[in-house]
Amino acid sequence: MNSIIYEPNKYAKLGFKIWPAMFKDIYRSRELVWRLFLRNWLAKYKQAVLGCLWALIIPFIAIGTFIFLNRAGVLNISETAVAYPLFALIGLTVWQLFSTGVTSGTQSLVTSGSMIAKINFPHEVLVVAAMAQSIFEFMIKLILVVIFFAVYRFCPPWQAVLFPLALVPILLLTLGLSFLLALINGVLRDVANMVSLVVTFLMFATPVLYPAKSSGNIFFKWNPLNYLVNTPRDLIVQGRIVDMEGFILSSVFALGVFLLSWRIFYIAKTKIPERI
């Protein structure tokens, strides 16, 4: 019996007709996304003694390290608009939405190799479910941020209600990079380790735990993560977008990365089972 391989129409690949099918696949698989999210959550925290508390412990360690280095004179962190622990916690919370999303998304296909080989389903849901795990941990950290508001008696300005909207670009960038890196990691398994190293480097090269004015590095100007991380924090701390032009350009870049990466993933997904 001759085998039949189903793949997107070669003409649809080049046009816009493929986009409705892409969105429909994700929408129809929403229940599967939820099931995969629960699986990932249980696998990560079920046998951990501290469970979800690890999502809170790691930011404490990072912030504490920077406070120690600042007081020891190793780093010279300039004054912040709010108490430094609160300033750093907000930035780190937004940053880890990106970092955990990219690292887990990169490995999402490889860790589900047996499932991909046995079941026919839209493989995008694996990356989306990994992103959902990152969002869940982000929401846990937001509880800690609210506690810090009370500790430091800080009342955010009304513009803070725009905070969720300001997160959309970094979510799109995270998901887009995850689609692309997940494909590459399926062929070159070293990519997952490289991503972890690059993300760690980027955290220190991006003004996450310190104000941008603490350094005159021109890398800040050309680093889209600078605007995508600091704009949500600026809305909470200062009630305004400090660099609107930079945020708009970075948002357009994030949208472009998301659309292009998702398109590449959708076209290449018929080859995923034989590569994983």
Secondary structure as a PSIPRED ss2 file (coil, helix, strand):
# PSIPRED VFORMAT (PSIPRED V4.0)

   1 M C   1.000  0.000  0.000
   2 N C   1.000  0.000  0.000
   3 S C   1.000  0.000  0.000
   4 I C   1.000  0.000  0.000
   5 I C   1.000  0.000  0.000
   6 Y C   1.000  0.000  0.000
   7 E C   1.000  0.000  0.000
   8 P C   1.000  0.000  0.000
   9 N C   1.000  0.000  0.000
  10 K C   1.000  0.000  0.000
  11 Y C   1.000  0.000  0.000
  12 A H   0.000  1.000  0.000
  13 K H   0.000  1.000  0.000
  14 L H   0.000  1.000  0.000
  15 G C   1.000  0.000  0.000
  16 F C   1.000  0.000  0.000
  17 K C   1.000  0.000  0.000
  18 I H   0.000  1.000  0.000
  19 W H   0.000  1.000  0.000
  20 P H   0.000  1.000  0.000
  21 A H   0.000  1.000  0.000
  22 M H   0.000  1.000  0.000
  23 F H   0.000  1.000  0.000
  24 K H   0.000  1.000  0.000
  25 D H   0.000  1.000  0.000
  26 I H   0.000  1.000  0.000
  27 Y H   0.000  1.000  0.000
  28 R H   0.000  1.000  0.000
  29 S C   1.000  0.000  0.000
  30 R H   0.000  1.000  0.000
  31 E H   0.000  1.000  0.000
  32 L H   0.000  1.000  0.000
  33 V H   0.000  1.000  0.000
  34 W H   0.000  1.000  0.000
  35 R H   0.000  1.000  0.000
  36 L H   0.000  1.000  0.000
  37 F H   0.000  1.000  0.000
  38 L H   0.000  1.000  0.000
  39 R H   0.000  1.000  0.000
  40 N H   0.000  1.000  0.000
  41 W H   0.000  1.000  0.000
  42 L H   0.000  1.000  0.000
  43 A H   0.000  1.000  0.000
  44 K H   0.000  1.000  0.000
  45 Y H   0.000  1.000  0.000
  46 K C   1.000  0.000  0.000
  47 Q C   1.000  0.000  0.000
  48 A C   1.000  0.000  0.000
  49 V C   1.000  0.000  0.000
  50 L C   1.000  0.000  0.000
  51 G H   0.000  1.000  0.000
  52 C H   0.000  1.000  0.000
  53 L H   0.000  1.000  0.000
  54 W H   0.000  1.000  0.000
  55 A H   0.000  1.000  0.000
  56 L H   0.000  1.000  0.000
  57 I H   0.000  1.000  0.000
  58 I H   0.000  1.000  0.000
  59 P H   0.000  1.000  0.000
  60 F H   0.000  1.000  0.000
  61 I H   0.000  1.000  0.000
  62 A H   0.000  1.000  0.000
  63 I H   0.000  1.000  0.000
  64 G H   0.000  1.000  0.000
  65 T H   0.000  1.000  0.000
  66 F H   0.000  1.000  0.000
  67 I H   0.000  1.000  0.000
  68 F H   0.000  1.000  0.000
  69 L H   0.000  1.000  0.000
  70 N H   0.000  1.000  0.000
  71 R H   0.000  1.000  0.000
  72 A C   1.000  0.000  0.000
  73 G C   1.000  0.000  0.000
  74 V C   1.000  0.000  0.000
  75 L C   1.000  0.000  0.000
  76 N C   1.000  0.000  0.000
  77 I C   1.000  0.000  0.000
  78 S C   1.000  0.000  0.000
  79 E C   1.000  0.000  0.000
  80 T C   1.000  0.000  0.000
  81 A C   1.000  0.000  0.000
  82 V C   1.000  0.000  0.000
  83 A C   1.000  0.000  0.000
  84 Y H   0.000  1.000  0.000
  85 P H   0.000  1.000  0.000
  86 L H   0.000  1.000  0.000
  87 F H   0.000  1.000  0.000
  88 A H   0.000  1.000  0.000
  89 L H   0.000  1.000  0.000
  90 I H   0.000  1.000  0.000
  91 G H   0.000  1.000  0.000
  92 L H   0.000  1.000  0.000
  93 T H   0.000  1.000  0.000
  94 V H   0.000  1.000  0.000
  95 W H   0.000  1.000  0.000
  96 Q H   0.000  1.000  0.000
  97 L H   0.000  1.000  0.000
  98 F H   0.000  1.000  0.000
  99 S H   0.000  1.000  0.000
 100 T H   0.000  1.000  0.000
 101 G H   0.000  1.000  0.000
 102 V H   0.000  1.000  0.000
 103 T H   0.000  1.000  0.000
 104 S H   0.000  1.000  0.000
 105 G H   0.000  1.000  0.000
 106 T H   0.000  1.000  0.000
 107 Q C   1.000  0.000  0.000
 108 S C   1.000  0.000  0.000
 109 L C   1.000  0.000  0.000
 110 V H   0.000  1.000  0.000
 111 T H   0.000  1.000  0.000
 112 S H   0.000  1.000  0.000
 113 G H   0.000  1.000  0.000
 114 S H   0.000  1.000  0.000
 115 M H   0.000  1.000  0.000
 116 I H   0.000  1.000  0.000
 117 A H   0.000  1.000  0.000
 118 K H   0.000  1.000  0.000
 119 I C   1.000  0.000  0.000
 120 N C   1.000  0.000  0.000
 121 F C   1.000  0.000  0.000
 122 P C   1.000  0.000  0.000
 123 H C   1.000  0.000  0.000
 124 E H   0.000  1.000  0.000
 125 V H   0.000  1.000  0.000
 126 L H   0.000  1.000  0.000
 127 V H   0.000  1.000  0.000
 128 V H   0.000  1.000  0.000
 129 A H   0.000  1.000  0.000
 130 A H   0.000  1.000  0.000
 131 M H   0.000  1.000  0.000
 132 A H   0.000  1.000  0.000
 133 Q H   0.000  1.000  0.000
 134 S H   0.000  1.000  0.000
 135 I H   0.000  1.000  0.000
 136 F H   0.000  1.000  0.000
 137 E H   0.000  1.000  0.000
 138 F H   0.000  1.000  0.000
 139 M H   0.000  1.000  0.000
 140 I H   0.000  1.000  0.000
 141 K H   0.000  1.000  0.000
 142 L H   0.000  1.000  0.000
 143 I H   0.000  1.000  0.000
 144 L H   0.000  1.000  0.000
 145 V H   0.000  1.000  0.000
 146 V H   0.000  1.000  0.000
 147 I H   0.000  1.000  0.000
 148 F H   0.000  1.000  0.000
 149 F H   0.000  1.000  0.000
 150 A H   0.000  1.000  0.000
 151 V H   0.000  1.000  0.000
 152 Y C   1.000  0.000  0.000
 153 R C   1.000  0.000  0.000
 154 F C   1.000  0.000  0.000
 155 C C   1.000  0.000  0.000
 156 P C   1.000  0.000  0.000
 157 P C   1.000  0.000  0.000
 158 W H   0.000  1.000  0.000
 159 Q H   0.000  1.000  0.000
 160 A H   0.000  1.000  0.000
 161 V H   0.000  1.000  0.000
 162 L H   0.000  1.000  0.000
 163 F H   0.000  1.000  0.000
 164 P H   0.000  1.000  0.000
 165 L H   0.000  1.000  0.000
 166 A H   0.000  1.000  0.000
 167 L H   0.000  1.000  0.000
 168 V H   0.000  1.000  0.000
 169 P H   0.000  1.000  0.000
 170 I H   0.000  1.000  0.000
 171 L H   0.000  1.000  0.000
 172 L H   0.000  1.000  0.000
 173 L H   0.000  1.000  0.000
 174 T H   0.000  1.000  0.000
 175 L H   0.000  1.000  0.000
 176 G H   0.000  1.000  0.000
 177 L H   0.000  1.000  0.000
 178 S H   0.000  1.000  0.000
 179 F H   0.000  1.000  0.000
 180 L H   0.000  1.000  0.000
 181 L H   0.000  1.000  0.000
 182 A H   0.000  1.000  0.000
 183 L H   0.000  1.000  0.000
 184 I H   0.000  1.000  0.000
 185 N H   0.000  1.000  0.000
 186 G H   0.000  1.000  0.000
 187 V H   0.000  1.000  0.000
 188 L C   1.000  0.000  0.000
 189 R C   1.000  0.000  0.000
 190 D H   0.000  1.000  0.000
 191 V H   0.000  1.000  0.000
 192 A H   0.000  1.000  0.000
 193 N H   0.000  1.000  0.000
 194 M H   0.000  1.000  0.000
 195 V H   0.000  1.000  0.000
 196 S H   0.000  1.000  0.000
 197 L H   0.000  1.000  0.000
 198 V H   0.000  1.000  0.000
 199 V H   0.000  1.000  0.000
 200 T H   0.000  1.000  0.000
 201 F H   0.000  1.000  0.000
 202 L H   0.000  1.000  0.000
 203 M H   0.000  1.000  0.000
 204 F H   0.000  1.000  0.000
 205 A H   0.000  1.000  0.000
 206 T C   1.000  0.000  0.000
 207 P C   1.000  0.000  0.000
 208 V C   1.000  0.000  0.000
 209 L C   1.000  0.000  0.000
 210 Y C   1.000  0.000  0.000
 211 P C   1.000  0.000  0.000
 212 A H   0.000  1.000  0.000
 213 K H   0.000  1.000  0.000
 214 S H   0.000  1.000  0.000
 215 S C   1.000  0.000  0.000
 216 G C   1.000  0.000  0.000
 217 N C   1.000  0.000  0.000
 218 I C   1.000  0.000  0.000
 219 F H   0.000  1.000  0.000
 220 F H   0.000  1.000  0.000
 221 K H   0.000  1.000  0.000
 222 W H   0.000  1.000  0.000
 223 N C   1.000  0.000  0.000
 224 P H   0.000  1.000  0.000
 225 L H   0.000  1.000  0.000
 226 N H   0.000  1.000  0.000
 227 Y H   0.000  1.000  0.000
 228 L H   0.000  1.000  0.000
 229 V H   0.000  1.000  0.000
 230 N H   0.000  1.000  0.000
 231 T H   0.000  1.000  0.000
 232 P H   0.000  1.000  0.000
 233 R H   0.000  1.000  0.000
 234 D H   0.000  1.000  0.000
 235 L H   0.000  1.000  0.000
 236 I H   0.000  1.000  0.000
 237 V H   0.000  1.000  0.000
 238 Q C   1.000  0.000  0.000
 239 G C   1.000  0.000  0.000
 240 R C   1.000  0.000  0.000
 241 I C   1.000  0.000  0.000
 242 V C   1.000  0.000  0.000
 243 D C   1.000  0.000  0.000
 244 M H   0.000  1.000  0.000
 245 E H   0.000  1.000  0.000
 246 G H   0.000  1.000  0.000
 247 F H   0.000  1.000  0.000
 248 I H   0.000  1.000  0.000
 249 L H   0.000  1.000  0.000
 250 S H   0.000  1.000  0.000
 251 S H   0.000  1.000  0.000
 252 V H   0.000  1.000  0.000
 253 F H   0.000  1.000  0.000
 254 A H   0.000  1.000  0.000
 255 L H   0.000  1.000  0.000
 256 G H   0.000  1.000  0.000
 257 V H   0.000  1.000  0.000
 258 F H   0.000  1.000  0.000
 259 L H   0.000  1.000  0.000
 260 L H   0.000  1.000  0.000
 261 S H   0.000  1.000  0.000
 262 W H   0.000  1.000  0.000
 263 R H   0.000  1.000  0.000
 264 I H   0.000  1.000  0.000
 265 F H   0.000  1.000  0.000
 266 Y H   0.000  1.000  0.000
 267 I H   0.000  1.000  0.000
 268 A H   0.000  1.000  0.000
 269 K H   0.000  1.000  0.000
 270 T H   0.000  1.000  0.000
 271 K H   0.000  1.000  0.000
 272 I H   0.000  1.000  0.000
 273 P H   0.000  1.000  0.000
 274 E H   0.000  1.000  0.000
 275 R H   0.000  1.000  0.000
 276 I C   1.000  0.000  0.000
